[in-house]
């Protein structure tokens, strides 16, 4: 496997991750399905870890170009907050119309403080803010010959801290610590992306089976000898990406497939946000009729509408936000 393919297929891999996240929401929405299928689809949450890995990869490449750090922060944050702000508008308008809009609550959630306080809102965006603030520091730490050792130490430290049983007398403080541990347990994927970036740039080749074997051994070892509750999603990112790249190499002639998945990758952030907020609106209209309407049985129609409307909304927001981001980035 040529590691340079991680950069070449980056947008397409993000498209796969976006689809995985949409699929993993099916059990959460209560869609009726066999237990085995529900268990498999639930693993789609790994798409977020793939996002973080690819984000770490992209951050390393952008920082390696040099330039003022203020400029780097500026471009990172407008790329997140322009679509994040725009996608709030239709949902805020909806809550205003039904008389359930609370300015204080909505501003707290929009600022991402709502996640750290109540585990509410777009947790991925909430995590990216402190993560991007720390990224230049991580980049500097990895700029030496001991990059591999330092990245391993960082990952072990993150996993260890996220496993600590922190007891707080104050309930709010305990909730904040719990949310910090829950979110930062996914950060090892980001560190891996940054650590492997120089190898990606140099096009180093690694055996597919070696990637899969080492990752799965690490995953099993942590569960068996450390703790079954330890954050280990990051262990599964390398083998899943390896399988994806292997399949993409086999599907080179199917140009339409690359176009569709690449399009999903381009609107991945907006798609994630839409799939967080839309279910509440769909449930608002469907729940009163659910018990007496057979067409609503099993939650299939709800899930289908959330998926289709979510993708359409994501595309619309992306079409508006992309020119704005481009113009602001050019200033």
C-alpha positions as CSV (number, residue, x, y, z in Angstrom):
1,X,0.0,0.0,0.0
2,X,1.4,3.4,-1.1
3,X,0.7,5.7,1.9
4,X,0.5,8.6,-0.6
5,X,-2.9,7.3,-1.6
6,X,-4.2,8.5,1.8
7,X,-3.7,12.0,0.5
8,X,-4.8,11.3,-3.1
9,X,-8.0,9.7,-2.0
10,X,-8.6,12.0,1.0
11,X,-11.9,13.5,-0.2
12,X,-13.3,10.1,-1.2
13,X,-12.3,8.5,2.1
14,X,-14.2,11.4,3.8
15,X,-17.2,10.5,1.7
16,X,-17.0,6.9,2.9
17,X,-16.8,8.2,6.5
18,X,-19.8,10.5,6.0
19,X,-21.9,7.5,4.7
20,X,-20.7,5.4,7.7
21,X,-22.0,8.1,10.1
22,X,-25.4,8.3,8.3
23,X,-25.7,4.5,8.6
24,X,-24.7,4.4,12.2
25,X,-27.5,6.7,13.1
26,X,-30.1,4.1,12.0
27,X,-30.1,2.2,15.3
28,X,-30.1,5.5,17.3
29,X,-33.3,6.6,15.4
30,X,-35.0,3.3,16.5
31,X,-35.1,1.7,13.0
32,X,-36.4,-1.8,13.4
33,X,-33.7,-4.4,12.3
34,X,-32.1,-7.6,13.4
35,X,-29.7,-7.3,16.3
36,X,-26.8,-8.4,14.1
37,X,-27.5,-5.7,11.5
38,X,-27.9,-3.1,14.3
39,X,-24.6,-4.1,15.8
40,X,-22.8,-3.8,12.4
41,X,-24.3,-0.4,11.6
42,X,-23.4,0.9,15.0
43,X,-19.8,0.5,14.2
44,X,-20.2,3.2,11.6
45,X,-19.4,5.7,14.3
46,X,-15.8,4.9,13.3
47,X,-16.4,7.4,10.5
48,X,-15.8,10.2,13.0
49,X,-12.4,8.7,13.8
50,X,-11.6,8.5,10.1
51,X,-12.5,12.2,9.9
52,X,-10.1,13.0,12.7
53,X,-7.3,10.9,11.2
54,X,-7.7,12.7,7.8
55,X,-8.0,16.0,9.6
56,X,-4.7,15.4,11.4
57,X,-3.2,14.5,8.1
58,X,-4.5,17.7,6.4
59,X,-3.4,19.9,9.3
60,X,0.2,18.6,9.1
61,X,0.3,19.3,5.4
62,X,-1.1,22.8,5.8
63,X,1.3,23.6,8.7
64,X,4.3,22.3,6.7
65,X,3.7,25.0,4.1
66,X,4.7,27.6,6.7
67,X,3.2,31.1,7.0
68,X,1.8,33.1,9.9
69,X,0.2,31.0,12.6
70,X,-2.7,33.5,12.9
71,X,-3.5,32.9,9.2
72,X,-3.6,29.1,9.8
73,X,-6.0,29.5,12.7
74,X,-8.1,31.9,10.7
75,X,-8.6,29.5,7.8
76,X,-9.3,26.5,10.0
77,X,-12.0,28.3,12.0
78,X,-13.8,29.9,9.1
79,X,-13.9,26.5,7.4
80,X,-15.8,25.1,10.4
81,X,-17.9,28.1,11.5
82,X,-19.2,29.4,8.2
83,X,-21.2,26.2,7.4
84,X,-21.8,25.6,11.1
85,X,-23.4,29.1,11.4
86,X,-25.4,28.8,8.2
87,X,-26.9,25.4,9.1
88,X,-28.3,26.8,12.3
89,X,-30.5,29.3,10.5
90,X,-33.3,26.9,9.3
91,X,-33.4,25.0,12.6
92,X,-33.5,28.2,14.7
93,X,-36.3,29.4,12.4
94,X,-38.2,26.2,13.0
95,X,-38.0,26.4,16.8
96,X,-39.0,30.1,16.6
97,X,-42.1,29.1,14.7
98,X,-43.2,26.5,17.2
99,X,-42.4,28.7,20.1
100,X,-39.7,26.6,21.6
101,X,-36.7,28.9,21.0
102,X,-34.6,29.9,24.0
103,X,-31.9,32.4,23.1
104,X,-29.7,31.6,26.1
105,X,-29.9,27.9,25.5
106,X,-29.3,28.1,21.8
107,X,-26.4,30.5,22.1
108,X,-24.8,28.1,24.7
109,X,-25.2,25.2,22.3
110,X,-24.0,27.2,19.3
111,X,-20.9,28.2,21.2
112,X,-20.2,24.4,21.7
113,X,-20.2,25.0,25.5
114,X,-23.5,23.1,25.5
115,X,-21.7,19.9,24.7
116,X,-19.1,20.2,27.5
117,X,-21.9,21.1,30.0
118,X,-24.8,18.9,28.9
119,X,-23.5,16.6,26.1
120,X,-25.8,18.5,23.7
121,X,-25.1,19.7,20.2
122,X,-22.4,19.0,17.6
123,X,-19.7,17.3,19.7
124,X,-17.4,16.9,16.7
125,X,-17.3,20.7,16.2
126,X,-16.9,21.2,20.0
127,X,-13.8,18.9,19.9
128,X,-12.2,20.5,16.9
129,X,-12.0,23.9,18.6
130,X,-9.6,23.0,21.4
131,X,-7.9,20.4,19.1
132,X,-7.0,23.0,16.5
133,X,-5.7,25.3,19.2
134,X,-3.3,22.6,20.3
135,X,-2.4,21.3,16.8
136,X,0.6,23.7,16.1
137,X,2.1,22.5,19.4
138,X,1.6,18.8,18.4
139,X,3.1,19.6,15.0
140,X,6.3,21.0,16.7
141,X,6.6,18.0,18.9
142,X,6.5,15.7,15.9
143,X,9.2,17.6,14.0
144,X,12.1,15.3,14.9
145,X,13.6,11.8,14.4
146,X,11.7,10.5,17.5
147,X,8.3,11.3,15.9
148,X,7.0,7.7,16.2
149,X,8.0,7.5,19.9
150,X,6.4,10.9,20.8
151,X,3.2,10.0,19.0
152,X,3.0,6.7,20.9
153,X,3.5,8.6,24.2
154,X,0.8,11.1,23.3
155,X,-1.6,8.3,22.4
156,X,-0.9,6.3,25.6
157,X,-1.3,9.5,27.7
158,X,-4.6,10.3,26.0
159,X,-6.0,6.8,26.5
160,X,-4.8,6.7,30.2
161,X,-6.3,10.1,31.1
162,X,-9.6,9.2,29.4
163,X,-9.8,6.0,31.5
164,X,-9.4,7.7,34.8
165,X,-12.3,7.4,37.2
166,X,-12.5,11.1,38.2
167,X,-14.9,11.7,41.1
168,X,-16.3,15.2,41.6
169,X,-18.6,16.4,44.4
170,X,-20.2,18.9,42.0
171,X,-22.4,17.3,39.4
172,X,-21.7,19.9,36.7
173,X,-18.0,19.5,37.1
174,X,-18.3,15.7,36.9
175,X,-20.4,16.0,33.7
176,X,-17.7,18.3,32.2
177,X,-14.9,15.9,33.0
178,X,-17.0,13.0,31.6
179,X,-17.6,14.8,28.3
180,X,-13.9,15.8,28.1
181,X,-12.9,12.1,28.5
182,X,-15.6,10.9,26.1
183,X,-14.5,13.4,23.3
184,X,-10.7,13.3,23.8
185,X,-10.8,9.5,23.7
186,X,-11.1,9.9,19.9
187,X,-8.1,12.3,19.6
188,X,-5.5,9.4,19.2
189,X,-6.8,9.1,15.6
190,X,-5.9,12.8,15.0
191,X,-2.4,12.2,16.4
192,X,-1.9,9.2,14.2
193,X,-2.9,11.3,11.2
194,X,-0.3,13.9,12.0
195,X,2.4,11.3,12.9
196,X,2.0,9.4,9.6
197,X,1.8,12.5,7.4
198,X,5.6,12.7,6.6
199,X,5.4,9.0,5.4
200,X,2.4,9.9,3.3
201,X,4.2,12.8,1.7
202,X,7.2,10.6,0.9
203,X,5.0,7.9,-0.6
204,X,6.4,5.1,1.7
205,X,4.9,1.7,1.0
206,X,3.6,-0.6,3.8
207,X,2.3,-4.1,3.5
208,X,-1.5,-4.3,3.8
209,X,-1.5,-7.3,6.1
210,X,1.1,-5.7,8.4
211,X,-1.2,-2.7,8.9
212,X,-4.2,-4.9,9.6
213,X,-2.4,-7.4,11.8
214,X,-0.6,-4.8,14.0
215,X,-3.8,-2.7,14.4
216,X,-6.0,-5.6,15.4
217,X,-3.4,-7.0,17.8
218,X,-3.2,-3.6,19.5
219,X,-7.0,-3.4,19.7
220,X,-7.4,-6.9,21.2
221,X,-4.4,-6.5,23.6
222,X,-5.8,-3.3,25.1
223,X,-9.2,-4.9,25.6
224,X,-7.7,-8.1,27.1
225,X,-4.9,-6.7,29.2
226,X,-5.8,-3.1,30.0
227,X,-9.5,-2.4,30.0
228,X,-12.6,-3.2,27.9
229,X,-13.7,0.3,28.5
230,X,-10.6,1.9,27.1
231,X,-11.0,4.1,24.1
232,X,-9.8,1.9,21.2
233,X,-11.7,3.2,18.1
234,X,-8.4,4.6,16.8
235,X,-6.9,1.1,16.6
236,X,-9.5,0.3,13.9
237,X,-8.8,3.3,11.7
238,X,-5.6,2.0,9.9
239,X,-7.1,-1.4,8.9
240,X,-10.4,0.1,7.7
241,X,-8.6,2.7,5.6
242,X,-6.3,0.0,4.2
243,X,-9.4,-2.0,3.1
244,X,-11.0,1.1,1.6
245,X,-7.9,2.0,-0.4
246,X,-7.5,-1.6,-1.6
247,X,-11.1,-1.5,-2.9
248,X,-10.6,2.0,-4.4
249,X,-7.6,0.7,-6.4
250,X,-9.8,-2.2,-7.7
251,X,-12.6,0.3,-8.7
252,X,-10.4,2.7,-10.7
253,X,-12.4,2.3,-13.8
254,X,-15.7,3.2,-12.2
255,X,-15.4,7.0,-12.5
256,X,-19.0,7.6,-11.6
257,X,-18.4,5.9,-8.2
258,X,-15.5,8.2,-7.4
259,X,-17.6,11.3,-8.4
260,X,-20.5,10.3,-6.1
261,X,-18.4,9.4,-3.1
262,X,-16.1,12.4,-3.6
263,X,-19.2,14.6,-3.7
264,X,-20.2,13.1,-0.3
265,X,-16.7,13.8,1.0
266,X,-17.0,17.5,-0.1
267,X,-20.2,18.0,1.9
268,X,-19.2,15.7,4.8
269,X,-19.1,18.4,7.5
270,X,-22.5,19.8,6.5
271,X,-23.9,16.3,6.2
272,X,-22.8,15.4,9.7
273,X,-24.4,18.6,11.1
274,X,-27.7,18.1,9.2
275,X,-28.0,14.6,10.6
276,X,-27.6,15.9,14.2
277,X,-30.4,18.5,14.0
278,X,-32.9,17.0,11.5
279,X,-34.2,14.0,13.6
280,X,-35.7,16.4,16.2
281,X,-37.8,18.1,13.5
282,X,-38.9,14.9,11.8
283,X,-39.9,13.4,15.2
284,X,-41.8,16.5,16.0
285,X,-44.1,15.8,13.1
286,X,-44.2,12.0,13.2
287,X,-44.5,11.1,16.9
288,X,-48.1,12.3,17.3
289,X,-49.2,9.9,14.5
290,X,-46.8,7.0,15.0
291,X,-49.1,4.7,17.0
292,X,-51.9,4.8,14.5
293,X,-50.1,4.9,11.1
294,X,-48.6,1.7,9.6
295,X,-46.5,3.6,7.2
296,X,-44.5,4.9,10.1
297,X,-43.8,1.4,11.5
298,X,-40.2,0.6,12.2
299,X,-38.9,4.1,11.8
300,X,-37.9,3.4,8.1
301,X,-39.7,6.5,6.7
302,X,-38.2,8.8,9.4
303,X,-34.7,7.5,8.8
304,X,-35.1,7.8,5.0
305,X,-36.4,11.4,5.2
306,X,-33.6,12.4,7.6
307,X,-31.0,10.9,5.2
308,X,-32.4,12.4,2.0
309,X,-33.3,15.8,3.4
310,X,-30.1,15.9,5.3
311,X,-28.0,15.3,2.2
312,X,-30.0,17.9,0.2
313,X,-29.7,20.4,3.0
314,X,-25.9,19.7,3.3
315,X,-25.5,20.3,-0.4
316,X,-27.4,23.5,-0.2
317,X,-25.5,24.9,2.7
318,X,-22.2,23.8,1.1
319,X,-23.1,25.6,-2.1
320,X,-23.6,28.8,-0.1
321,X,-20.8,28.5,2.4
322,X,-18.0,27.3,0.0
323,X,-17.8,30.6,-2.0
324,X,-18.0,32.5,1.3
325,X,-15.1,30.4,2.8
326,X,-13.1,30.8,-0.4
327,X,-13.6,34.6,-0.4
328,X,-12.7,35.0,3.3
329,X,-9.7,32.7,2.9
330,X,-8.4,34.8,0.0
331,X,-8.3,38.0,2.1
